[in-house]
Amino acid sequence: MPKQTVVFDTNVLITLPLSASLSTRLLVRLDADGWNVAASPQILLELADKLHTKESLRAWLAVPDDQIEVFLNETILEMVTLLPGHRQAHGAVKADPKDDIIIAAALESKAEFIVSEDKHLLDLKDYQGIKIMNREDFAAELDRLGVAAG
């Protein structure tokens, strides 16, 4: 079976600095099975912005500043396949155009799945054949597909 690709929304990527997070467990599982997790520069910029500016998020993560910088500048680049970020998807998510970057990355990477906790994306359920689901539903889909639980 060819390697499959998934795009994690920023709200899924944001918990990757926590080794026990569901996002991290999903990433480990995907990596062990040879999947690609794709991200665009636009998604990584949004991730950096949130990790730099959201004090409540930083307090919740309880990760020191130097570890956040290592995560943003090194670790995340080892975890994902970085796309050129040329694809656009203006108007894909009418309820929240800021989410168009997630759809664009999925289209550019030819992803089969988008994993998100964002209501506007989840309400779509599917975009041009790309299944959109939350982390729990995606974990269940991996079970159904026979992807080992790590």
Order of alpha helices (4+ residues) and beta strands (2+ residues): beta-alpha-alpha-beta-alpha-alpha-alpha-alpha-beta-alpha-beta-alpha-beta-beta-alpha
